[in-house]
Amino acid sequence: MQIGELLSLDRVVENADVTSKKRTLELISGLLSGEGTELSADEVFDTLLARERLGSTGLGAGVAIPHGRMKGIQQAVGAFVKLHEGVDFDAPDKRPVDLLFALIVPEECTDAHLDILAQLARLFRDDETVEQLRQCTDGTTLYRTLTEWGARHAA
């Protein structure tokens, strides 16, 4: 599954002004439960928070991939947030996180979940693309940067 299949422009936020991990997860939950999904923000938040309790989804270098599996959904859905200022996300390198790609997948889609996470990890290891994301000044440019990277690196 390509990144463009997970995202929509209305689930990409630039310059979000949140000050904590909890507020960031609440913002993401609202995006993932937006129009066109059958998800509730509370259920998404609970799922993401439960996964964070197992261990931080902060990768390091200012990046995190909050994710989880949920019953009752038909397809994977993603959201991308670029924060105005980084927040503590318990990342292994202790750097504040400012770029987050959140993912919710159907509970039974274990292999697809892992494949998407692997693709996102490759994305965030691409230093040039990460720098481009940090330089973006609007949601449309963020969306285009993410989807174009996904199209070039489709599995």
C-alpha positions in Angstrom: 0.0 0.0 0.0 1.4 3.4 -1.0 1.5 6.4 1.4 -0.9 8.2 -1.0 -3.5 5.5 -0.3 -3.3 6.1 3.4 -3.4 9.9 3.4 -5.8 12.6 2.3 -5.0 16.3 2.3 -7.4 16.9 5.2 -5.4 14.5 7.4 -2.1 16.4 6.9 -1.4 19.3 9.3 1.5 21.8 9.2 2.7 23.9 12.1 0.5 22.3 14.7 0.8 24.1 18.1 0.6 21.3 20.7 2.8 21.1 23.8 2.7 17.4 24.9 2.6 13.8 23.7 -1.0 13.5 25.0 -2.2 16.6 23.1 -0.4 15.4 20.0 -2.1 12.0 20.2 -5.5 13.8 20.7 -4.8 15.9 17.6 -3.9 12.8 15.6 -7.0 10.9 16.8 -9.2 13.7 15.6 -7.6 13.6 12.2 -7.8 9.8 11.9 -11.5 9.9 12.9 -12.4 12.6 10.5 -14.9 12.6 7.6 -14.7 9.5 5.5 -13.8 7.1 8.3 -15.8 5.0 10.6 -13.5 5.7 13.6 -14.3 7.6 16.7 -11.6 10.0 18.1 -11.9 8.4 21.6 -11.4 4.9 20.2 -8.4 6.0 18.1 -6.9 7.8 21.1 -7.3 4.8 23.3 -5.7 2.6 20.7 -2.7 4.9 20.1 -2.2 5.4 23.9 -2.3 1.7 24.6 0.4 1.2 21.9 2.5 3.9 23.5 2.3 2.2 26.8 4.0 -0.8 25.3 6.9 1.4 24.2 7.4 4.7 22.6 6.8 5.0 18.8 9.4 7.7 18.7 12.1 6.6 16.3 14.7 9.3 17.0 15.9 12.2 14.9 12.6 14.1 15.7 10.3 11.4 14.2 7.5 9.2 15.5 5.1 6.8 14.0 2.2 6.3 16.4 0.2 3.3 15.3 -2.3 0.7 16.2 -4.7 -2.0 15.1 -8.4 -1.6 15.6 -11.5 -3.9 15.2 -14.3 -2.8 13.0 -12.4 -0.8 10.4 -12.1 -1.9 6.7 -8.9 -0.3 5.6 -5.7 1.4 6.9 -5.8 5.1 7.4 -3.0 7.5 8.1 -2.4 11.1 9.1 0.7 13.3 9.1 1.5 16.1 11.5 4.4 18.6 11.5 4.6 20.3 14.8 5.5 24.0 15.3 7.9 22.9 18.1 8.9 19.4 19.0 7.5 17.6 22.0 8.9 14.9 24.3 7.9 11.6 22.8 10.2 9.3 24.8 12.3 8.7 21.7 15.5 6.7 22.2 17.7 9.6 21.4 15.7 11.9 23.7 15.2 14.4 20.9 11.8 16.2 20.7 9.5 14.9 18.0 8.3 17.3 15.3 7.3 14.9 12.5 4.6 12.3 13.1 3.0 9.8 10.7 0.1 8.1 12.5 -1.4 4.9 11.3 -4.5 2.8 12.2 -5.0 -0.6 10.5 -7.7 -3.3 10.7 -7.0 -5.6 13.6 -6.5 -8.7 11.3 -4.0 -7.0 9.0 -0.8 -7.9 10.8 1.4 -8.3 7.7 0.0 -5.2 6.0 0.6 -3.3 9.2 4.2 -4.4 9.3 4.8 -3.6 5.6 3.4 -0.1 6.0 5.5 0.5 9.1 8.6 -0.7 7.2 7.8 1.7 4.4 7.4 4.6 6.8 10.7 3.7 8.5 12.4 3.9 5.1 10.7 7.2 4.4 12.1 8.7 7.7 15.6 7.3 7.0 15.7 9.4 3.8 17.4 12.4 5.2 16.7 14.5 2.1 13.0 13.9 2.3 12.9 14.5 6.0 14.6 17.8 5.5 12.1 18.7 2.8 9.2 17.9 5.1 10.7 20.2 7.8 11.0 23.0 5.2 7.4 22.7 4.0 5.3 25.6 5.0 1.8 24.3 4.1 -0.2 21.1 4.3 -0.5 20.8 0.5 3.3 20.7 0.1 3.7 18.2 2.9 1.0 16.0 1.3 2.7 16.2 -2.1 6.2 15.5 -0.7 4.9 12.4 1.2 2.8 11.0 -1.7 5.5 11.6 -4.3 8.1 9.8 -2.1 5.6 7.0 -1.7 5.0 6.7 -5.4 8.8 6.6 -6.1 9.4 3.9 -3.5 6.3 1.7 -3.8 7.0 -1.8 -2.6 
